[in-house]
Amino acid sequence: MGKWIAVIALICTVCPVQAQERPLLTDVPDLVRLGAIRVDFGISFLHRQRYSLSGLEGDLMRLGESSLRIGVGEFAEFQISGVFRDFLAVTRRSPALIPPTFAGDSTSDFGDLVIGTKLKLAGEAAHRPAVSFKFAVQLPNASNESGLGTDETGFYASFLLSKRISRARIVGSLGLAILGSAVQPNSQSDLLTYGFGLIAPVHPRLELVGEIHGRQGPEHPGNESLSQIRAGARFPAAGLLWDVAAIAGLMHFDPGYGLTVGVTYEFQAFNKKRNPVTIR
């Protein structure tokens, strides 16, 4: 936790990034430039979030939705993301497949950590979209004792595409999620993941963004199909790049509605250009 706070404090003194994904969930093929570090930080409120394993339902506050992206080469970047803390105010309890162990009407836990890599396959051309490939592993940091996790590891792989049409940009992703089952030993759920979004500049200092993002396929408890719509905007202010979006859930285990707010920064950490020194 201390290291994350130190990184965020450090980047508050640098200039904001000019392109980023927040508040969208659909990733884009673009890579962070070599030697740069990009940090996202946000909070979200989700109304009527449901958990099938623990039988919990309530209002979820996600504090510190963070990601760290590092440009490690011309064709690759490293990513790590997670949530500092999830807080659920429980409004309803249903019969649980894995009963949580907390007492009272609220629970909290760390969010799952996701570690991944994005590889650039092709840049955008006149008749071709930009294409990248991303794979990631989700670690089971959120526990089933808190009622907020599954204690299972997940693997994700997807192709990312984007194409500019006039001033707007269309982005998309299509891939596979392999998720371990918390209730059936030696079993897993193989789900199709998808995302489709639009980024539309309406002013030099304002972009409107929207998407539909989710997963679909054979389900096990804890690995249900999900889908949600996000619509919002991002803009620079006070030397920072801000974003805000409304959220609407489409499936049973999605939140009813929600709101997310965040900021993004980028700074050059290594591979800095040096001015030549003249020796007399």
N, C-alpha and C positions, 0 to 999 in steps of 0.2 A: 504494500500500500504506500509506504513512504517513498519508494522509488518512483511510482507513478506520479505522486504529487510533485516530486522534484522535477520530473520531466515537464509537467504542465506548467509549473512556475517558470521554468527556463524559457519555454516557447512564448510566454506572454510578452517577451521583449522583441519578438521578431515579427516580420510582415506576414499578413494573411495570405493563404494559398488562393490561387485563381480558379481552381477546378477541384471538385470533390464530390462524394456520393451522398453524404447526409443531406436531407433526411430520408433518402430512398434506401430500401433494402437491396434493390437490384444493383449488383456491382457492374462497373464499366470496364472495358478493356484497357483503359489508360493505365500507365505505370507511373509511380513516383519517380522523378528524375534521379539519376545516379548520385548517391551521396546525400540525398535529402531524406528528412524524416517528417512525416505528416501525422498529426495527432487530432483525433476527433473526440469531443467530450459532450455528452448530452444527458438530459433527463426525460423520462416519459411517464405519463399517467394513463393507465388502461382500466376502463370501467368494465366490471363483470368478467374478469378473467377466470377461466375454469381450468381445473387440473383433474384429469381422469383417474390417476393413480391414488391420490389422496382424498378425492371427493370434495376438495375445497373450491369455493367460489368467492370472489370479492374484488375489491379495488386494489390494483397493483401499482406501486410507485417504484420506478427503476431509477436509481441514483448512480450517476457515473457510468453511463453507456459509453465505453471508450474503445478506441482502436488506435493501434500504432502501426504505421506502414513505413518501410524502409526501402529505398531504392538501392538494390545490391548489384545491379548490372544494367546494361542497355536493354536487356530482354527479360528481366526478372525483378520481382520485389517480394519482400517478406512481410507477412501480416500477423498481428496478434490482436485479439479483441475480447472483450468481456464486460461484465457489469460489476461495479464495486459492491453494490448491495441492492437486493430486491426486498421490498416491504409489502406484505399483503394484509390488508384489513379484511378479515373474513366476515362475509355476510351470510353465508350458507354452507352447510356441510351435508354431503351425500354419502351413502355407504362407500367405504374406501377399500380398494384392492390392496393397498399398502398403507395402513393407518399411520399418520404422522404422530410424533411423540411430544409435541409442544402442548401446553395448556393455555387457555385464554382465547381471545378473539383476534389475534394478530400473530404473524410469523415473519421471519426474515432469513435471508441466506445470501451468500455470494452467487453471482451468475456463473454459468458454465464458461470456461475459457476456450477460445477457438484459435488454433494456430494453423496458418496456411501459407501458400505460395501462389503467386500469379505469374504466368509465363506469356509473353507476347508472341503470337504466331504470325500476325500480319497487320500492317498498318492500313488505314483507310485509303481507298483509291476512288477514282471516278465512278466505277461500276462495282465496287467491292466494299463491304463494311470492314471496320477494324475488328480483329478477332484475337482473343486471348483465352488461355485455359487456366482454370483455378482449381486447386485441390486443398482441402483443409480437414483437420481433425478436431472434433469437439470433445473436450475433456469433462468428466462428470464432477465438476466442483460443487454444484448445487445438489444437496442430499435429499433422499426421500424422507428422512426423519423430519425435515422442515416442512415437507409437503410440497416443495417447489421444484424438486429435481427428480431424476430417474435413476441416478447412479449408474448410467450406461454411457459408453463411448459411441460417438457417431462419426461417420466419414462422409465427406461431401466432395463431389467433382462436378464441374460445369464448364460449358463454353460460354464466353461472354462476347457480345457483339454490339456495335454502335455504328450509326450512319447519320450524317448530317443531311438535312433536307431544308434548303434555304438557311434561315438562321436557327431553326430548331434542330434538336438532336434526338433521335430515337435510340433507345438502349434496350437490350434484351439479354436474357440468360436462360440456358436450358441444361439440366444436369440430373444427377442421381444422388440420393441420400441413402446411406446404409446405416440403419439405426438399430442398436441392440435392444432386445426386449427385456423389460424389467420383471415380467411375470411368467414368461415361458423360457426356460433354460435352453441354450443352444438354438435360439431362434432370433430372427432379425426381421426388420421391415425394410423393403427396398422401395423407395418412393421417388417419383419424378418430381424434380424441383423446377420452378419456372419463375420468370419475372419479365415484365414488359413495362417500359417507362418512357416518359417524354420530358425533355428539358427544353424550355422555351424562353429565351431572353425577351423581355418586354421593355427593358430600359437598360442603359449601360450599367446601372447599379442594382438591377433586379432581375431574377430568373424565377419563373413559375415551374414547378415540377409536379409530376404525378406518376403513379404506377399501380399495377396489380402484381402481387407477389405471393407465392405459396408453394405447397407441395401436395401431391396427390398419389394415391396408390393403395395397395393392400395394407391394412392397418393392424397394429397391436395396441393394447392400452398403453398410453404414454407416447405413442408415435402416430397420432391421428393426422388425417389430412387437415391442412390449414390454408387459409387464403385471406388476404386483406388488401384494402385499397388505401393508398396514402396520397394526399394532395396538399401542396404547400408552396413555400417560397424560400429563397436564400438571397442574402444581400450583405454587403459590407457596411459596418458601422463602428465608429470609435476604434478604428484600426483592427477590427476583428471581422471574420466572416461568419455571419449568423444564419441559422436555418430554423424554420418552424413548419410543422405539418399536422394536419388532422388525420386521424386513423379511423377506419371503419372495418370491422371484422365481418367476414362472409360465411364462415363455417361455425359449427357448434362450439368448438374449443378455441375459437378466436375471441378476443375481447369484443364487447358490444361496440364501444367507440373509445377514442383516446386522443392524446395530444403529445407531441414530442417537440423539444426545443434543444438546440445545440450550437456548438461553434467548432471551427476547424482552423488549424494552423499548420504551417510548413516552414522548415528552416534547413539550411545546408549544414549538415553535421560533419561530413568528410568529403574528400575529393574536391576541395575548394581550389578555385583558380588562384594562382599566385602571380603578382605582378613581377615582371623580370627586373633583376637588379643589375645595374651597370657598374662594372668594376673598372676603376681608373688607375 
